[in-house]
């Protein structure tokens, strides 16, 4: 069974990024208040992006990269556009 890196949109419009081996079960957990602390007070959540990987390591690495992205970059990914470059520090 593949691992999935995903992005959900919370009821307040914020985005949450995670990974899971069973995406449907994880979404049900988020919406039941049993998922991440961040999503508990922001239910319901709606899946807006998912990407499958053959290993847990690859899914976790992708999650880590996505969590560092700006909101604009994540929104472009969700919309299917090429994400903009973040400005250099």
C-alpha positions as CSV (number, residue, x, y, z in Angstrom):
1,X,0.0,0.0,0.0
2,X,1.5,3.4,-1.0
3,X,1.9,6.3,1.3
4,X,0.3,9.7,0.6
5,X,1.3,13.2,1.2
6,X,-1.7,15.4,1.4
7,X,-3.0,18.9,1.9
8,X,-6.4,19.7,3.5
9,X,-8.2,23.0,3.7
10,X,-9.6,23.6,7.1
11,X,-12.9,25.3,7.8
12,X,-11.1,28.6,8.6
13,X,-9.4,28.5,5.2
14,X,-5.9,27.5,6.5
15,X,-4.0,24.6,4.9
16,X,-2.7,21.6,6.8
17,X,-0.1,19.3,5.3
18,X,0.5,15.7,6.4
19,X,1.2,12.1,5.2
20,X,-0.6,8.8,5.7
21,X,-0.6,5.2,4.7
22,X,-4.4,5.2,4.6
23,X,-5.6,8.6,3.4
24,X,-9.4,8.0,3.8
25,X,-8.9,6.8,7.4
26,X,-6.7,9.8,8.2
27,X,-9.3,12.2,6.7
28,X,-12.0,10.6,8.8
29,X,-9.7,11.0,11.9
30,X,-9.2,14.7,11.2
31,X,-12.9,15.3,10.8
32,X,-13.7,13.3,13.9
33,X,-11.4,15.5,16.0
34,X,-8.9,12.6,16.4
35,X,-6.3,13.9,13.9
36,X,-3.6,16.5,14.5
37,X,-4.1,19.1,17.2
38,X,-4.0,21.8,14.5
39,X,-7.1,20.5,12.7
40,X,-9.2,19.6,15.8
41,X,-10.5,23.2,16.2
42,X,-10.7,23.8,12.4
43,X,-13.1,21.1,11.3
44,X,-14.4,20.0,8.9
45,X,-11.3,19.6,6.7
46,X,-11.5,19.0,2.9
47,X,-8.9,17.2,0.9
48,X,-7.5,19.6,-1.8
49,X,-4.3,17.8,-2.8
50,X,-2.8,14.3,-2.6
51,X,0.4,12.7,-4.0
52,X,1.2,9.0,-3.7
53,X,4.7,7.6,-2.9
54,X,6.0,4.0,-2.8
55,X,7.8,4.5,0.6
56,X,7.1,6.2,3.9
57,X,10.5,8.0,3.6
58,X,9.6,9.7,0.3
59,X,6.1,10.7,1.6
60,X,7.7,12.2,4.7
61,X,10.4,14.0,2.7
62,X,7.7,15.6,0.4
63,X,5.6,16.6,3.5
64,X,8.7,18.3,5.0
65,X,9.3,20.2,1.7
66,X,5.7,21.3,1.4
67,X,5.5,22.5,4.9
68,X,8.3,25.0,4.2
69,X,6.5,26.4,1.1
70,X,4.6,29.7,1.2
71,X,0.8,29.7,1.1
72,X,1.0,31.1,-2.5
73,X,3.2,28.2,-3.6
74,X,0.8,25.6,-2.0
75,X,-2.2,27.3,-3.6
76,X,-0.5,27.2,-7.0
77,X,0.2,23.4,-6.5
78,X,-3.4,22.8,-5.5
79,X,-4.7,24.7,-8.5
80,X,-2.4,22.7,-10.8
81,X,-0.2,25.7,-11.7
82,X,3.6,25.8,-11.5
83,X,4.3,27.1,-8.0
84,X,6.0,30.6,-7.9
85,X,9.6,30.9,-6.6
86,X,9.9,32.1,-3.0
87,X,12.0,35.3,-2.7
88,X,15.6,34.8,-1.7
89,X,16.2,35.6,2.0
